[in-house]
């Protein structure tokens, strides 16, 4: 199984917006994106990469 790419929050945000998600709201350092009934939460912390579980969640959401 190939390794997941290392993504920053801004890279994940760009991918989500290009695939039709919209920024629903933000709370603190977390941004919530919606597409129909699907919700993705991305933590925005400068200088840090996303956890592999969040990267997997983003990639799955883009594929569907």
PDBQT receptor file of N, H, CA, C and O in Angstrom, charges set to zero:
ATOM      1  N   UNK A   1       0.848  -1.178   0.000  1.00  0.00    +0.000 N 
ATOM      2  CA  UNK A   1       0.000   0.000   0.000  1.00  0.00    +0.000 C 
ATOM      3  C   UNK A   1       0.891   1.239   0.000  1.00  0.00    +0.000 C 
ATOM      4  O   UNK A   1       1.800   1.343   0.823  1.00  0.00    +0.000 OA
ATOM      5  N   UNK A   2       0.639   2.188  -0.922  1.00  0.00    +0.000 N 
ATOM      6  H   UNK A   2      -0.100   2.103  -1.591  1.00  0.00    +0.000 HD
ATOM      7  CA  UNK A   2       1.478   3.387  -0.976  1.00  0.00    +0.000 C 
ATOM      8  C   UNK A   2       1.256   4.284   0.229  1.00  0.00    +0.000 C 
ATOM      9  O   UNK A   2       0.183   4.313   0.830  1.00  0.00    +0.000 OA
ATOM     10  N   UNK A   3       2.309   5.011   0.554  1.00  0.00    +0.000 N 
ATOM     11  H   UNK A   3       3.181   4.987   0.065  1.00  0.00    +0.000 HD
ATOM     12  CA  UNK A   3       2.203   5.954   1.666  1.00  0.00    +0.000 C 
ATOM     13  C   UNK A   3       1.346   7.146   1.271  1.00  0.00    +0.000 C 
ATOM     14  O   UNK A   3       1.286   7.533   0.103  1.00  0.00    +0.000 OA
ATOM     15  N   UNK A   4       0.684   7.718   2.268  1.00  0.00    +0.000 N 
ATOM     16  H   UNK A   4       0.732   7.404   3.216  1.00  0.00    +0.000 HD
ATOM     17  CA  UNK A   4      -0.118   8.918   2.039  1.00  0.00    +0.000 C 
ATOM     18  C   UNK A   4       0.798  10.122   1.870  1.00  0.00    +0.000 C 
ATOM     19  O   UNK A   4       1.856  10.185   2.497  1.00  0.00    +0.000 OA
ATOM     20  N   UNK A   5       0.405  11.081   1.029  1.00  0.00    +0.000 N 
ATOM     21  H   UNK A   5      -0.455  11.030   0.520  1.00  0.00    +0.000 HD
ATOM     22  CA  UNK A   5       1.216  12.296   0.897  1.00  0.00    +0.000 C 
ATOM     23  C   UNK A   5       1.128  13.139   2.164  1.00  0.00    +0.000 C 
ATOM     24  O   UNK A   5       0.137  13.094   2.893  1.00  0.00    +0.000 OA
ATOM     25  N   UNK A   6       2.167  13.893   2.403  1.00  0.00    +0.000 N 
ATOM     26  H   UNK A   6       2.971  13.930   1.810  1.00  0.00    +0.000 HD
ATOM     27  CA  UNK A   6       2.157  14.825   3.532  1.00  0.00    +0.000 C 
ATOM     28  C   UNK A   6       1.571  16.133   3.037  1.00  0.00    +0.000 C 
ATOM     29  O   UNK A   6       2.095  16.749   2.109  1.00  0.00    +0.000 OA
ATOM     30  N   UNK A   7       0.478  16.554   3.662  1.00  0.00    +0.000 N 
ATOM     31  H   UNK A   7       0.052  16.054   4.416  1.00  0.00    +0.000 HD
ATOM     32  CA  UNK A   7      -0.215  17.764   3.232  1.00  0.00    +0.000 C 
ATOM     33  C   UNK A   7      -0.229  18.805   4.339  1.00  0.00    +0.000 C 
ATOM     34  O   UNK A   7      -0.315  18.476   5.522  1.00  0.00    +0.000 OA
ATOM     35  N   UNK A   8      -0.145  20.057   3.937  1.00  0.00    +0.000 N 
ATOM     36  H   UNK A   8      -0.075  20.325   2.976  1.00  0.00    +0.000 HD
ATOM     37  CA  UNK A   8      -0.385  21.134   4.890  1.00  0.00    +0.000 C 
ATOM     38  C   UNK A   8      -1.873  21.452   4.839  1.00  0.00    +0.000 C 
ATOM     39  O   UNK A   8      -2.585  20.955   3.966  1.00  0.00    +0.000 OA
ATOM     40  N   UNK A   9      -2.338  22.259   5.748  1.00  0.00    +0.000 N 
ATOM     41  H   UNK A   9      -1.759  22.663   6.457  1.00  0.00    +0.000 HD
ATOM     42  CA  UNK A   9      -3.758  22.605   5.801  1.00  0.00    +0.000 C 
ATOM     43  C   UNK A   9      -4.171  23.397   4.567  1.00  0.00    +0.000 C 
ATOM     44  O   UNK A   9      -5.277  23.209   4.060  1.00  0.00    +0.000 OA
ATOM     45  N   UNK A  10      -3.310  24.273   4.076  1.00  0.00    +0.000 N 
ATOM     46  H   UNK A  10      -2.411  24.426   4.488  1.00  0.00    +0.000 HD
ATOM     47  CA  UNK A  10      -3.675  25.064   2.898  1.00  0.00    +0.000 C 
ATOM     48  C   UNK A  10      -3.754  24.194   1.643  1.00  0.00    +0.000 C 
ATOM     49  O   UNK A  10      -4.603  24.429   0.782  1.00  0.00    +0.000 OA
ATOM     50  N   UNK A  11      -2.883  23.195   1.530  1.00  0.00    +0.000 N 
ATOM     51  H   UNK A  11      -2.194  23.004   2.229  1.00  0.00    +0.000 HD
ATOM     52  CA  UNK A  11      -2.944  22.280   0.386  1.00  0.00    +0.000 C 
ATOM     53  C   UNK A  11      -4.236  21.471   0.420  1.00  0.00    +0.000 C 
ATOM     54  O   UNK A  11      -4.882  21.281  -0.610  1.00  0.00    +0.000 OA
ATOM     55  N   UNK A  12      -4.611  20.995   1.606  1.00  0.00    +0.000 N 
ATOM     56  H   UNK A  12      -4.086  21.149   2.443  1.00  0.00    +0.000 HD
ATOM     57  CA  UNK A  12      -5.851  20.231   1.744  1.00  0.00    +0.000 C 
ATOM     58  C   UNK A  12      -7.056  21.119   1.437  1.00  0.00    +0.000 C 
ATOM     59  O   UNK A  12      -8.018  20.677   0.808  1.00  0.00    +0.000 OA
ATOM     60  N   UNK A  13      -6.997  22.366   1.884  1.00  0.00    +0.000 N 
ATOM     61  H   UNK A  13      -6.216  22.724   2.395  1.00  0.00    +0.000 HD
ATOM     62  CA  UNK A  13      -8.091  23.299   1.614  1.00  0.00    +0.000 C 
ATOM     63  C   UNK A  13      -8.252  23.526   0.114  1.00  0.00    +0.000 C 
ATOM     64  O   UNK A  13      -9.376  23.521  -0.389  1.00  0.00    +0.000 OA
ATOM     65  N   UNK A  14      -7.160  23.723  -0.602  1.00  0.00    +0.000 N 
ATOM     66  H   UNK A  14      -6.248  23.727  -0.193  1.00  0.00    +0.000 HD
ATOM     67  CA  UNK A  14      -7.213  23.914  -2.053  1.00  0.00    +0.000 C 
ATOM     68  C   UNK A  14      -7.850  22.708  -2.732  1.00  0.00    +0.000 C 
ATOM     69  O   UNK A  14      -8.679  22.866  -3.628  1.00  0.00    +0.000 OA
ATOM     70  N   UNK A  15      -7.469  21.511  -2.313  1.00  0.00    +0.000 N 
ATOM     71  H   UNK A  15      -6.796  21.383  -1.586  1.00  0.00    +0.000 HD
ATOM     72  CA  UNK A  15      -8.021  20.292  -2.901  1.00  0.00    +0.000 C 
ATOM     73  C   UNK A  15      -9.530  20.199  -2.658  1.00  0.00    +0.000 C 
ATOM     74  O   UNK A  15     -10.289  19.840  -3.558  1.00  0.00    +0.000 OA
ATOM     75  N   UNK A  16      -9.951  20.521  -1.450  1.00  0.00    +0.000 N 
ATOM     76  H   UNK A  16      -9.334  20.812  -0.719  1.00  0.00    +0.000 HD
ATOM     77  CA  UNK A  16     -11.379  20.448  -1.125  1.00  0.00    +0.000 C 
ATOM     78  C   UNK A  16     -12.189  21.469  -1.916  1.00  0.00    +0.000 C 
ATOM     79  O   UNK A  16     -13.256  21.146  -2.439  1.00  0.00    +0.000 OA
ATOM     80  N   UNK A  17     -11.691  22.691  -2.005  1.00  0.00    +0.000 N 
ATOM     81  H   UNK A  17     -10.825  22.953  -1.581  1.00  0.00    +0.000 HD
ATOM     82  CA  UNK A  17     -12.418  23.736  -2.723  1.00  0.00    +0.000 C 
ATOM     83  C   UNK A  17     -12.521  23.421  -4.208  1.00  0.00    +0.000 C 
ATOM     84  O   UNK A  17     -13.553  23.694  -4.822  1.00  0.00    +0.000 OA
ATOM     85  N   UNK A  18     -11.465  22.846  -4.802  1.00  0.00    +0.000 N 
ATOM     86  H   UNK A  18     -10.627  22.624  -4.303  1.00  0.00    +0.000 HD
ATOM     87  CA  UNK A  18     -11.504  22.480  -6.212  1.00  0.00    +0.000 C 
ATOM     88  C   UNK A  18     -12.480  21.346  -6.480  1.00  0.00    +0.000 C 
ATOM     89  O   UNK A  18     -13.005  21.236  -7.588  1.00  0.00    +0.000 OA
ATOM     90  N   UNK A  19     -12.735  20.496  -5.479  1.00  0.00    +0.000 N 
ATOM     91  H   UNK A  19     -12.309  20.585  -4.579  1.00  0.00    +0.000 HD
ATOM     92  CA  UNK A  19     -13.631  19.352  -5.690  1.00  0.00    +0.000 C 
ATOM     93  C   UNK A  19     -15.079  19.677  -5.319  1.00  0.00    +0.000 C 
ATOM     94  O   UNK A  19     -15.922  18.780  -5.309  1.00  0.00    +0.000 OA
ATOM     95  N   UNK A  20     -15.382  20.939  -5.013  1.00  0.00    +0.000 N 
ATOM     96  H   UNK A  20     -14.697  21.668  -5.021  1.00  0.00    +0.000 HD
ATOM     97  CA  UNK A  20     -16.765  21.330  -4.811  1.00  0.00    +0.000 C 
ATOM     98  C   UNK A  20     -17.190  21.561  -3.372  1.00  0.00    +0.000 C 
ATOM     99  O   UNK A  20     -18.356  21.867  -3.123  1.00  0.00    +0.000 OA
ATOM    100  N   UNK A  21     -16.282  21.424  -2.423  1.00  0.00    +0.000 N 
ATOM    101  H   UNK A  21     -15.335  21.176  -2.625  1.00  0.00    +0.000 HD
ATOM    102  CA  UNK A  21     -16.626  21.722  -1.035  1.00  0.00    +0.000 C 
ATOM    103  C   UNK A  21     -16.651  23.224  -0.851  1.00  0.00    +0.000 C 
ATOM    104  O   UNK A  21     -16.017  23.955  -1.612  1.00  0.00    +0.000 OA
ATOM    105  N   UNK A  22     -17.379  23.693   0.156  1.00  0.00    +0.000 N 
ATOM    106  H   UNK A  22     -17.894  23.099   0.774  1.00  0.00    +0.000 HD
ATOM    107  CA  UNK A  22     -17.414  25.114   0.465  1.00  0.00    +0.000 C 
ATOM    108  C   UNK A  22     -17.127  25.292   1.960  1.00  0.00    +0.000 C 
ATOM    109  O   UNK A  22     -17.441  24.428   2.778  1.00  0.00    +0.000 OA
ATOM    110  N   UNK A  23     -16.534  26.411   2.285  1.00  0.00    +0.000 N 
ATOM    111  H   UNK A  23     -16.279  27.113   1.620  1.00  0.00    +0.000 HD
ATOM    112  CA  UNK A  23     -16.243  26.717   3.679  1.00  0.00    +0.000 C 
ATOM    113  C   UNK A  23     -17.552  27.052   4.371  1.00  0.00    +0.000 C 
ATOM    114  O   UNK A  23     -18.187  28.058   4.055  1.00  0.00    +0.000 OA
ATOM    115  N   UNK A  24     -17.954  26.220   5.305  1.00  0.00    +0.000 N 
ATOM    116  H   UNK A  24     -17.438  25.403   5.562  1.00  0.00    +0.000 HD
ATOM    117  CA  UNK A  24     -19.218  26.412   6.016  1.00  0.00    +0.000 C 
ATOM    118  C   UNK A  24     -19.036  27.409   7.167  1.00  0.00    +0.000 C 
ATOM    119  O   UNK A  24     -19.787  28.376   7.294  1.00  0.00    +0.000 OA
ATOM    120  N   UNK A  25     -18.034  27.152   7.990  1.00  0.00    +0.000 N 
ATOM    121  H   UNK A  25     -17.424  26.367   7.887  1.00  0.00    +0.000 HD
ATOM    122  CA  UNK A  25     -17.776  28.036   9.133  1.00  0.00    +0.000 C 
ATOM    123  C   UNK A  25     -16.405  27.699   9.687  1.00  0.00    +0.000 C 
ATOM    124  O   UNK A  25     -15.767  26.739   9.255  1.00  0.00    +0.000 OA
ATOM    125  N   UNK A  26     -15.956  28.495  10.644  1.00  0.00    +0.000 N 
ATOM    126  H   UNK A  26     -16.473  29.275  10.995  1.00  0.00    +0.000 HD
ATOM    127  CA  UNK A  26     -14.709  28.196  11.341  1.00  0.00    +0.000 C 
ATOM    128  C   UNK A  26     -14.909  28.446  12.825  1.00  0.00    +0.000 C 
ATOM    129  O   UNK A  26     -15.687  29.308  13.234  1.00  0.00    +0.000 OA
ATOM    130  N   UNK A  27     -14.195  27.679  13.607  1.00  0.00    +0.000 N 
ATOM    131  H   UNK A  27     -13.564  26.978  13.275  1.00  0.00    +0.000 HD
ATOM    132  CA  UNK A  27     -14.274  27.812  15.056  1.00  0.00    +0.000 C 
ATOM    133  C   UNK A  27     -12.868  27.646  15.594  1.00  0.00    +0.000 C 
ATOM    134  O   UNK A  27     -12.296  26.557  15.554  1.00  0.00    +0.000 OA
ATOM    135  N   UNK A  28     -12.326  28.727  16.094  1.00  0.00    +0.000 N 
ATOM    136  H   UNK A  28     -12.791  29.612  16.127  1.00  0.00    +0.000 HD
ATOM    137  CA  UNK A  28     -10.948  28.677  16.561  1.00  0.00    +0.000 C 
ATOM    138  C   UNK A  28     -10.010  28.468  15.386  1.00  0.00    +0.000 C 
ATOM    139  O   UNK A  28     -10.056  29.219  14.412  1.00  0.00    +0.000 OA
ATOM    140  N   UNK A  29      -9.158  27.450  15.472  1.00  0.00    +0.000 N 
ATOM    141  H   UNK A  29      -9.121  26.840  16.264  1.00  0.00    +0.000 HD
ATOM    142  CA  UNK A  29      -8.218  27.179  14.393  1.00  0.00    +0.000 C 
ATOM    143  C   UNK A  29      -8.700  26.060  13.475  1.00  0.00    +0.000 C 
ATOM    144  O   UNK A  29      -7.916  25.539  12.682  1.00  0.00    +0.000 OA
ATOM    145  N   UNK A  30      -9.960  25.686  13.567  1.00  0.00    +0.000 N 
ATOM    146  H   UNK A  30     -10.596  26.109  14.212  1.00  0.00    +0.000 HD
ATOM    147  CA  UNK A  30     -10.523  24.626  12.734  1.00  0.00    +0.000 C 
ATOM    148  C   UNK A  30     -11.517  25.209  11.734  1.00  0.00    +0.000 C 
ATOM    149  O   UNK A  30     -12.334  26.066  12.071  1.00  0.00    +0.000 OA
ATOM    150  N   UNK A  31     -11.427  24.725  10.495  1.00  0.00    +0.000 N 
ATOM    151  H   UNK A  31     -10.764  24.029  10.220  1.00  0.00    +0.000 HD
ATOM    152  CA  UNK A  31     -12.350  25.153   9.452  1.00  0.00    +0.000 C 
ATOM    153  C   UNK A  31     -13.191  23.962   9.021  1.00  0.00    +0.000 C 
ATOM    154  O   UNK A  31     -12.676  22.858   8.843  1.00  0.00    +0.000 OA
ATOM    155  N   UNK A  32     -14.483  24.190   8.856  1.00  0.00    +0.000 N 
ATOM    156  H   UNK A  32     -14.902  25.087   9.001  1.00  0.00    +0.000 HD
ATOM    157  CA  UNK A  32     -15.432  23.132   8.518  1.00  0.00    +0.000 C 
ATOM    158  C   UNK A  32     -15.894  23.343   7.083  1.00  0.00    +0.000 C 
ATOM    159  O   UNK A  32     -16.388  24.412   6.726  1.00  0.00    +0.000 OA
ATOM    160  N   UNK A  33     -15.725  22.312   6.268  1.00  0.00    +0.000 N 
ATOM    161  H   UNK A  33     -15.323  21.443   6.558  1.00  0.00    +0.000 HD
ATOM    162  CA  UNK A  33     -16.112  22.342   4.861  1.00  0.00    +0.000 C 
ATOM    163  C   UNK A  33     -17.255  21.368   4.648  1.00  0.00    +0.000 C 
ATOM    164  O   UNK A  33     -17.275  20.278   5.220  1.00  0.00    +0.000 OA
ATOM    165  N   UNK A  34     -18.224  21.780   3.803  1.00  0.00    +0.000 N 
ATOM    166  H   UNK A  34     -18.208  22.665   3.338  1.00  0.00    +0.000 HD
ATOM    167  CA  UNK A  34     -19.401  20.950   3.533  1.00  0.00    +0.000 C 
ATOM    168  C   UNK A  34     -19.577  20.773   2.032  1.00  0.00    +0.000 C 
ATOM    169  O   UNK A  34     -19.262  21.652   1.229  1.00  0.00    +0.000 OA
ATOM    170  N   UNK A  35     -20.094  19.599   1.689  1.00  0.00    +0.000 N 
ATOM    171  H   UNK A  35     -20.350  18.885   2.341  1.00  0.00    +0.000 HD
ATOM    172  CA  UNK A  35     -20.526  19.298   0.325  1.00  0.00    +0.000 C 
ATOM    173  C   UNK A  35     -21.696  18.344   0.476  1.00  0.00    +0.000 C 
ATOM    174  O   UNK A  35     -21.530  17.179   0.838  1.00  0.00    +0.000 OA
ATOM    175  N   UNK A  36     -22.897  18.870   0.187  1.00  0.00    +0.000 N 
ATOM    176  H   UNK A  36     -23.031  19.816  -0.107  1.00  0.00    +0.000 HD
ATOM    177  CA  UNK A  36     -24.141  18.142   0.418  1.00  0.00    +0.000 C 
ATOM    178  C   UNK A  36     -24.230  17.771   1.900  1.00  0.00    +0.000 C 
ATOM    179  O   UNK A  36     -24.374  18.667   2.731  1.00  0.00    +0.000 OA
ATOM    180  N   UNK A  37     -24.150  16.491   2.265  1.00  0.00    +0.000 N 
ATOM    181  H   UNK A  37     -24.032  15.763   1.590  1.00  0.00    +0.000 HD
ATOM    182  CA  UNK A  37     -24.241  16.094   3.675  1.00  0.00    +0.000 C 
ATOM    183  C   UNK A  37     -22.891  15.675   4.248  1.00  0.00    +0.000 C 
ATOM    184  O   UNK A  37     -22.812  15.222   5.390  1.00  0.00    +0.000 OA
ATOM    185  N   UNK A  38     -21.833  15.825   3.459  1.00  0.00    +0.000 N 
ATOM    186  H   UNK A  38     -21.897  16.192   2.531  1.00  0.00    +0.000 HD
ATOM    187  CA  UNK A  38     -20.504  15.407   3.887  1.00  0.00    +0.000 C 
ATOM    188  C   UNK A  38     -19.765  16.573   4.539  1.00  0.00    +0.000 C 
ATOM    189  O   UNK A  38     -19.744  17.678   3.997  1.00  0.00    +0.000 OA
ATOM    190  N   UNK A  39     -19.167  16.330   5.691  1.00  0.00    +0.000 N 
ATOM    191  H   UNK A  39     -19.184  15.432   6.131  1.00  0.00    +0.000 HD
ATOM    192  CA  UNK A  39     -18.471  17.379   6.437  1.00  0.00    +0.000 C 
ATOM    193  C   UNK A  39     -17.025  16.968   6.667  1.00  0.00    +0.000 C 
ATOM    194  O   UNK A  39     -16.751  15.837   7.067  1.00  0.00    +0.000 OA
ATOM    195  N   UNK A  40     -16.106  17.887   6.416  1.00  0.00    +0.000 N 
ATOM    196  H   UNK A  40     -16.329  18.806   6.092  1.00  0.00    +0.000 HD
ATOM    197  CA  UNK A  40     -14.681  17.675   6.646  1.00  0.00    +0.000 C 
ATOM    198  C   UNK A  40     -14.179  18.814   7.527  1.00  0.00    +0.000 C 
ATOM    199  O   UNK A  40     -14.463  19.982   7.262  1.00  0.00    +0.000 OA
ATOM    200  N   UNK A  41     -13.440  18.473   8.566  1.00  0.00    +0.000 N 
ATOM    201  H   UNK A  41     -13.210  17.524   8.781  1.00  0.00    +0.000 HD
ATOM    202  CA  UNK A  41     -12.887  19.470   9.484  1.00  0.00    +0.000 C 
ATOM    203  C   UNK A  41     -11.373  19.462   9.343  1.00  0.00    +0.000 C 
ATOM    204  O   UNK A  41     -10.734  18.421   9.492  1.00  0.00    +0.000 OA
ATOM    205  N   UNK A  42     -10.803  20.625   9.057  1.00  0.00    +0.000 N 
ATOM    206  H   UNK A  42     -11.322  21.472   8.937  1.00  0.00    +0.000 HD
ATOM    207  CA  UNK A  42      -9.362  20.764   8.873  1.00  0.00    +0.000 C 
ATOM    208  C   UNK A  42      -8.803  21.681   9.961  1.00  0.00    +0.000 C 
ATOM    209  O   UNK A  42      -9.235  22.828  10.078  1.00  0.00    +0.000 OA
ATOM    210  N   UNK A  43      -7.843  21.191  10.764  1.00  0.00    +0.000 N 
ATOM    211  H   UNK A  43      -7.492  20.260  10.669  1.00  0.00    +0.000 HD
ATOM    212  CA  UNK A  43      -7.190  22.068  11.738  1.00  0.00    +0.000 C 
ATOM    213  C   UNK A  43      -6.105  22.903  11.062  1.00  0.00    +0.000 C 
ATOM    214  O   UNK A  43      -5.245  22.359  10.369  1.00  0.00    +0.000 OA
ATOM    215  N   UNK A  44      -6.140  24.202  11.256  1.00  0.00    +0.000 N 
ATOM    216  H   UNK A  44      -6.838  24.644  11.819  1.00  0.00    +0.000 HD
ATOM    217  CA  UNK A  44      -5.162  25.109  10.668  1.00  0.00    +0.000 C 
ATOM    218  C   UNK A  44      -4.172  25.540  11.738  1.00  0.00    +0.000 C 
ATOM    219  O   UNK A  44      -4.473  26.391  12.575  1.00  0.00    +0.000 OA
ATOM    220  N   UNK A  45      -2.977  24.935  11.698  1.00  0.00    +0.000 N 
ATOM    221  H   UNK A  45      -2.733  24.243  11.018  1.00  0.00    +0.000 HD
ATOM    222  CA  UNK A  45      -1.889  25.304  12.598  1.00  0.00    +0.000 C 
ATOM    223  C   UNK A  45      -0.679  25.586  11.712  1.00  0.00    +0.000 C 
ATOM    224  O   UNK A  45      -0.237  24.709  10.970  1.00  0.00    +0.000 OA
ATOM    225  N   UNK A  46      -0.150  26.786  11.782  1.00  0.00    +0.000 N 
ATOM    226  H   UNK A  46      -0.510  27.498  12.385  1.00  0.00    +0.000 HD
ATOM    227  CA  UNK A  46       0.931  27.175  10.888  1.00  0.00    +0.000 C 
ATOM    228  C   UNK A  46       2.174  26.325  11.129  1.00  0.00    +0.000 C 
ATOM    229  O   UNK A  46       2.543  26.028  12.265  1.00  0.00    +0.000 OA
ATOM    230  N   UNK A  47       2.801  25.947  10.023  1.00  0.00    +0.000 N 
ATOM    231  H   UNK A  47       2.501  26.188   9.100  1.00  0.00    +0.000 HD
ATOM    232  CA  UNK A  47       4.052  25.208  10.105  1.00  0.00    +0.000 C 
ATOM    233  C   UNK A  47       3.905  23.726  10.416  1.00  0.00    +0.000 C 
ATOM    234  O   UNK A  47       4.912  23.050  10.624  1.00  0.00    +0.000 OA
ATOM    235  N   UNK A  48       2.693  23.201  10.455  1.00  0.00    +0.000 N 
ATOM    236  H   UNK A  48       1.875  23.750  10.286  1.00  0.00    +0.000 HD
ATOM    237  CA  UNK A  48       2.511  21.786  10.788  1.00  0.00    +0.000 C 
ATOM    238  C   UNK A  48       1.816  21.069   9.634  1.00  0.00    +0.000 C 
ATOM    239  O   UNK A  48       1.007  21.655   8.915  1.00  0.00    +0.000 OA
ATOM    240  N   UNK A  49       2.148  19.798   9.473  1.00  0.00    +0.000 N 
ATOM    241  H   UNK A  49       2.806  19.322  10.057  1.00  0.00    +0.000 HD
ATOM    242  CA  UNK A  49       1.466  18.988   8.473  1.00  0.00    +0.000 C 
ATOM    243  C   UNK A  49       0.291  18.289   9.138  1.00  0.00    +0.000 C 
ATOM    244  O   UNK A  49       0.251  18.119  10.357  1.00  0.00    +0.000 OA
ATOM    245  N   UNK A  50      -0.657  17.891   8.311  1.00  0.00    +0.000 N 
ATOM    246  H   UNK A  50      -0.624  18.029   7.321  1.00  0.00    +0.000 HD
ATOM    247  CA  UNK A  50      -1.853  17.236   8.834  1.00  0.00    +0.000 C 
ATOM    248  C   UNK A  50      -1.558  15.795   9.242  1.00  0.00    +0.000 C 
ATOM    249  O   UNK A  50      -0.676  15.145   8.681  1.00  0.00    +0.000 OA
ATOM    250  N   UNK A  51      -2.298  15.318  10.209  1.00  0.00    +0.000 N 
ATOM    251  H   UNK A  51      -3.015  15.846  10.665  1.00  0.00    +0.000 HD
ATOM    252  CA  UNK A  51      -2.192  13.932  10.657  1.00  0.00    +0.000 C 
ATOM    253  C   UNK A  51      -2.630  13.022   9.512  1.00  0.00    +0.000 C 
ATOM    254  O   UNK A  51      -3.533  13.382   8.757  1.00  0.00    +0.000 OA
ATOM    255  N   UNK A  52      -2.006  11.846   9.366  1.00  0.00    +0.000 N 
ATOM    256  H   UNK A  52      -1.272  11.554   9.980  1.00  0.00    +0.000 HD
ATOM    257  CA  UNK A  52      -2.374  10.942   8.269  1.00  0.00    +0.000 C 
ATOM    258  C   UNK A  52      -3.856  10.568   8.235  1.00  0.00    +0.000 C 
ATOM    259  O   UNK A  52      -4.398  10.339   7.154  1.00  0.00    +0.000 OA
ATOM    260  N   UNK A  53      -4.518  10.502   9.372  1.00  0.00    +0.000 N 
ATOM    261  H   UNK A  53      -4.078  10.688  10.251  1.00  0.00    +0.000 HD
ATOM    262  CA  UNK A  53      -5.950  10.185   9.380  1.00  0.00    +0.000 C 
ATOM    263  C   UNK A  53      -6.759  11.292   8.709  1.00  0.00    +0.000 C 
ATOM    264  O   UNK A  53      -7.738  11.012   8.018  1.00  0.00    +0.000 OA
ATOM    265  N   UNK A  54      -6.359  12.543   8.908  1.00  0.00    +0.000 N 
ATOM    266  H   UNK A  54      -5.563  12.770   9.470  1.00  0.00    +0.000 HD
ATOM    267  CA  UNK A  54      -7.062  13.660   8.290  1.00  0.00    +0.000 C 
ATOM    268  C   UNK A  54      -6.774  13.693   6.794  1.00  0.00    +0.000 C 
ATOM    269  O   UNK A  54      -7.668  13.986   6.000  1.00  0.00    +0.000 OA
ATOM    270  N   UNK A  55      -5.536  13.396   6.400  1.00  0.00    +0.000 N 
ATOM    271  H   UNK A  55      -4.810  13.158   7.045  1.00  0.00    +0.000 HD
ATOM    272  CA  UNK A  55      -5.182  13.336   4.986  1.00  0.00    +0.000 C 
ATOM    273  C   UNK A  55      -6.017  12.264   4.297  1.00  0.00    +0.000 C 
ATOM    274  O   UNK A  55      -6.533  12.486   3.201  1.00  0.00    +0.000 OA
ATOM    275  N   UNK A  56      -6.150  11.113   4.928  1.00  0.00    +0.000 N 
ATOM    276  H   UNK A  56      -5.731  10.933   5.818  1.00  0.00    +0.000 HD
ATOM    277  CA  UNK A  56      -6.960  10.017   4.386  1.00  0.00    +0.000 C 
ATOM    278  C   UNK A  56      -8.411  10.447   4.237  1.00  0.00    +0.000 C 
ATOM    279  O   UNK A  56      -9.048  10.133   3.231  1.00  0.00    +0.000 OA
ATOM    280  N   UNK A  57      -8.941  11.160   5.223  1.00  0.00    +0.000 N 
ATOM    281  H   UNK A  57      -8.423  11.414   6.040  1.00  0.00    +0.000 HD
ATOM    282  CA  UNK A  57     -10.313  11.640   5.182  1.00  0.00    +0.000 C 
ATOM    283  C   UNK A  57     -10.521  12.609   4.017  1.00  0.00    +0.000 C 
ATOM    284  O   UNK A  57     -11.543  12.551   3.333  1.00  0.00    +0.000 OA
ATOM    285  N   UNK A  58      -9.564  13.488   3.796  1.00  0.00    +0.000 N 
ATOM    286  H   UNK A  58      -8.734  13.536   4.352  1.00  0.00    +0.000 HD
ATOM    287  CA  UNK A  58      -9.656  14.449   2.698  1.00  0.00    +0.000 C 
ATOM    288  C   UNK A  58      -9.625  13.727   1.355  1.00  0.00    +0.000 C 
ATOM    289  O   UNK A  58     -10.432  14.025   0.475  1.00  0.00    +0.000 OA
ATOM    290  N   UNK A  59      -8.712  12.792   1.192  1.00  0.00    +0.000 N 
ATOM    291  H   UNK A  59      -8.056  12.551   1.908  1.00  0.00    +0.000 HD
ATOM    292  CA  UNK A  59      -8.587  12.078  -0.078  1.00  0.00    +0.000 C 
ATOM    293  C   UNK A  59      -9.831  11.245  -0.364  1.00  0.00    +0.000 C 
ATOM    294  O   UNK A  59     -10.265  11.169  -1.513  1.00  0.00    +0.000 OA
ATOM    295  N   UNK A  60     -10.408  10.624   0.650  1.00  0.00    +0.000 N 
ATOM    296  H   UNK A  60     -10.055  10.686   1.583  1.00  0.00    +0.000 HD
ATOM    297  CA  UNK A  60     -11.642   9.863   0.463  1.00  0.00    +0.000 C 
ATOM    298  C   UNK A  60     -12.791  10.777   0.055  1.00  0.00    +0.000 C 
ATOM    299  O   UNK A  60     -13.598  10.418  -0.803  1.00  0.00    +0.000 OA
ATOM    300  N   UNK A  61     -12.867  11.950   0.663  1.00  0.00    +0.000 N 
ATOM    301  H   UNK A  61     -12.212  12.242   1.360  1.00  0.00    +0.000 HD
ATOM    302  CA  UNK A  61     -13.950  12.885   0.357  1.00  0.00    +0.000 C 
ATOM    303  C   UNK A  61     -13.850  13.388  -1.076  1.00  0.00    +0.000 C 
ATOM    304  O   UNK A  61     -14.870  13.586  -1.736  1.00  0.00    +0.000 OA
ATOM    305  N   UNK A  62     -12.649  13.594  -1.554  1.00  0.00    +0.000 N 
ATOM    306  H   UNK A  62     -11.821  13.434  -1.018  1.00  0.00    +0.000 HD
ATOM    307  CA  UNK A  62     -12.451  14.087  -2.913  1.00  0.00    +0.000 C 
ATOM    308  C   UNK A  62     -12.848  13.017  -3.928  1.00  0.00    +0.000 C 
ATOM    309  O   UNK A  62     -13.412  13.330  -4.976  1.00  0.00    +0.000 OA
ATOM    310  N   UNK A  63     -12.554  11.764  -3.618  1.00  0.00    +0.000 N 
ATOM    311  H   UNK A  63     -12.096  11.510  -2.766  1.00  0.00    +0.000 HD
ATOM    312  CA  UNK A  63     -12.872  10.669  -4.551  1.00  0.00    +0.000 C 
ATOM    313  C   UNK A  63     -14.363  10.441  -4.692  1.00  0.00    +0.000 C 
ATOM    314  O   UNK A  63     -14.833  10.042  -5.757  1.00  0.00    +0.000 OA
ATOM    315  N   UNK A  64     -15.120  10.694  -3.615  1.00  0.00    +0.000 N 
ATOM    316  H   UNK A  64     -14.737  11.019  -2.749  1.00  0.00    +0.000 HD
ATOM    317  CA  UNK A  64     -16.567  10.405  -3.677  1.00  0.00    +0.000 C 
ATOM    318  C   UNK A  64     -17.352  11.520  -4.317  1.00  0.00    +0.000 C 
ATOM    319  O   UNK A  64     -18.573  11.424  -4.441  1.00  0.00    +0.000 OA
TER     320      UNK A  64
